[in-house]
């Protein structure tokens, strides 16, 4: 007769003080980032009335992502991860304060020749794609616009340099037995932040304007730095330094590992193409303004709806035993995400749009938990920084290229067509991956996975 299963503890990860402090700090920092994200999108759209201008926000992050991700992963495996996180977070706080200053004094920004030249170039680029609006309605004359774009670019560089260290540090703070539970709480905290952040951001924009949003982002970043100072990394695994010779082979070790693990490759590819094709977040300012007519507060709720769904799903996952067929769950979840995106694309009712976005978040959370769990559970500690950096290229590039894709497609064929065709492409991607990597359907339960 088999022994009874040990009771499942949904709060196992939270019982570790170091992880709990780190989780609270990153949760606050993510709230600030989400507030800034919705504020920047609304501010740029109000200045320009251009879908292309929204898409360019994604382009500003693509270049740092592609150029800096692999070096950032090597840094995370070679130097003190906690120190990297503290330095990059403090730098982001300073940049957020700079955004607040620019937003507060935007009318005082001088009309320098270089700023006018950049704006003229942005307008010419927008006119290449804008086919759904009167060109006379496009406004690329605000001198603060290039300044905001420049700050966003630098923020993208700093964020990419710190991201592998953030992800790779987490497995050092908890025993491997509760790592899957940790991934669920990471996802839950992130989704709560993306639920609360946009809603607060939209309210603050309508009440006090943009500067207060950026200032709060800086404050929350500073809180992470303070909490991080009290996080103790066990000496048996900290710090991670000197991992072989500095060489291209060492730098690309993360990519080599993922390529050898077809299941991890398939999960990352699924997530990448789903977000690239199905992402509709970049177009929410257009939906809020032109289709649903709900203004900045409605925009905040539209941005929050996916996170409400994701948080509900995360809580459901946390209180259940680790998934027994995670790969199959991943395929169904991404397909459901695509269907929900199609429904949102066609919707002209605010309540239906909220429901559709709710389900996109719920399905996406399953994808996030499975993918992060596979990456962290199957990767040896000395490779986690570099593997995370490659995974970051998959996921980050999909987010940013997806933003660019959505903005340019909306300019060419309209926002509804851009969203609906993206959702259909997501469903097609699931069918292709399921056929190309059949072993994804038979991945072992998450509590049985471990590095080779």
HELIX and SHEET records of a PDB file:
HELIX    1   1 UNK A   13  UNK A   15  5                                   3    
HELIX    2   2 UNK A   17  UNK A   48  1                                  32    
HELIX    3   3 UNK A   51  UNK A   78  1                                  28    
HELIX    4   4 UNK A   81  UNK A  104  1                                  24    
HELIX    5   5 UNK A  106  UNK A  108  5                                   3    
HELIX    6   6 UNK A  113  UNK A  129  1                                  17    
HELIX    7   7 UNK A  135  UNK A  137  5                                   3    
HELIX    8   8 UNK A  144  UNK A  170  1                                  27    
HELIX    9   9 UNK A  176  UNK A  178  5                                   3    
HELIX   10  10 UNK A  179  UNK A  207  1                                  29    
HELIX   11  11 UNK A  210  UNK A  229  1                                  20    
HELIX   12  12 UNK A  248  UNK A  251  1                                   4    
HELIX   13  13 UNK A  253  UNK A  260  1                                   8    
HELIX   14  14 UNK A  262  UNK A  278  1                                  17    
HELIX   15  15 UNK A  281  UNK A  283  5                                   3    
HELIX   16  16 UNK A  284  UNK A  286  1                                   3    
HELIX   17  17 UNK A  287  UNK A  291  3                                   5    
HELIX   18  18 UNK A  295  UNK A  318  1                                  24    
HELIX   19  19 UNK A  326  UNK A  346  1                                  21    
HELIX   20  20 UNK A  350  UNK A  378  1                                  29    
HELIX   21  21 UNK A  381  UNK A  383  5                                   3    
HELIX   22  22 UNK A  384  UNK A  413  1                                  30    
HELIX   23  23 UNK A  415  UNK A  436  1                                  22    
HELIX   24  24 UNK A  438  UNK A  442  5                                   5    
HELIX   25  25 UNK A  446  UNK A  448  5                                   3    
END                                                                             
